[in-house]
Amino acid sequence: MRKFFVFIALVVVSLFFTSHVVSWSKELGKLAVPPDYDDSVTLVEAGVRTLAVQQDGAGAIFNESAKRHPRSFFHIYWTTFLYSVFGIHESVVFYASGIFLFGVLLAFVLLLPKEISLVLKLAWALVFLGIPVCFHIIHDYRSEIAMAAFLFIGCACALEWVWGIERKGIWFGLTAGSFILALGMKPVMFPYQLGMLGLCSMVYLTKQLAEYQSSQGIRPIRKWFFRLLLLWAIVLVPLIPHFLIHWDSIRDYIVGNSFETTFWNFTEEHGSQYLFHWLGYSGVWYVGALNGIFAFLLLAGLVCSIIPCLKKFSPGGKWISLAFITIGSYAGISISPMHQPFWGLTFNLLLSASAICLLAFLFNTQKFGLFISTLFVAALGMMWLFILVNQILICLICFCLLLGGWLVIAQKQSRYAVVMAVLLSALVFIYAYSVKGVMFQFAVLALLLPLFAAVFRLPRNQWVPFACTGMFALIVWTVIKPAPYHNYVERTIKEAGEEGLEWRRNGPRLVYESIQNDWNGSGSPSIWCSAFGWVDAKTISWEAIKKGHSWYVETLAGSYAENSKTIVPGIIPENADYLVMPSLGITGEIKMPSTCFDMNPAARSNYRLQLLSEIKAPQGFIGIYKKNRTPL
């Protein structure tokens, strides 16, 4: 019954967190503006497939897959399923990411020490929810992030399969299923995913060999290898057809992005590459803000497990296995030449989980654990408060008063101590009410914690970890308010003013409507975009798909960067139907030199362009030109 309570509580927390991030995003984040190129690829591909299914039936899925290799196989068809059920709109997919978040939270609770109470497990889940990666699971609709979530879930299920006592068959199946989903979400990352499955296999073999008795004969060893072979077969077989059919595209993607494309390659020395994959874009995305502290905890836990005099503080074999997988996941990304921090989010999840699980273990020990964990929570809490609140001295006093009051409750266990702690909390509450902001929420929590502890009949000796966990959870939840990088409205206004924000919100629609009013051909037009920000071929396709037109504009040339200031056109694809670029200031028809077109030099010809419309943009007037298909 109590386990069912935690399950329901995690469902509620996931729903609340998801709606919180989505509502913020609609106001200030990605959903406040049309999707950018890289974020709209899945939306467009899934939208085209959804419209094809609605028009031609389920068989259209295979036709679309044959025409366009679905790079993120499961991610695209998961999105297609969502559109088919709920309609084509971008916010649908962000809400649905709450399912991935719930799975991650459930996997984290699975990793926590079995002996801690269910109430404390829920409290630690709130702490885990405060790490930046959980925000990204909702805010960034990318196949890499969905893959990271399922890899984390798969590793947690594998550890339960290895170290658990009950339902081993179920955990075996869940492990295989999670890795299948991870592999299908981002097939081109199969070397990393299979490496993670290999780490789990190594943990299984190590555990079995450690308990092996030579008197048992050779039969158990055969049984272990058979189970591992079965696991690998179950994971690989379902997606073998996809790899066989699209192997050339998968190979070209890996080779092109990892070894040939200078844009993606990391060109710094190897030491800088390690730091990049460890910290990510911590300056703007703050993904790596906690990694240093968590890595210190990970190493400290491993030392406690190795040094004989500290072994009584060792968190156990399951945690050591988790630490091994965490270190292995980091090794898998640090050696990659790809300049892509999203690929390291599995490591961020594992590192955060291993560090917080160690803290949970320390909280559950005697004075040593209480001392270390209280110091850690106090120091980390103060660090976040320094960042969030200007009145540093007042925050320091308030935090010490609250923490001191709870320590008195735990040690003295008297009515007088309880009254003093509540009075201290009330004092902080009165002050916080006058200044509002974060401290007001902090003080409200301090007053509510005794209530929660009483309702759940938490033992008095667990009140301190419960109080510290609650305070820490509030602090990290407050930090969920995204960094300026995620505030798309603020960034746009800073770069281009209110006019730029208006253009960013309406530019793709205006360009689409201008072309749609003129286009009378079959299929989708080929559109060349250059020299302006926040509109590209994919965003125009997305506008068309929302209107029910199955446009998939495959041609993308020139620059689609948000801050693009390019004025001179690049090489234009020869088959382009429309050109979207800075207006040339000439009405009617103009001639375009053959040197601008990307085709066989011997067959080059001049083309005639006709101005369809001009649209006012932050960088000047944007011209939409129609190309005459017959060369001059």
Disulfide bonds with the S-S distance in Angstrom:
none
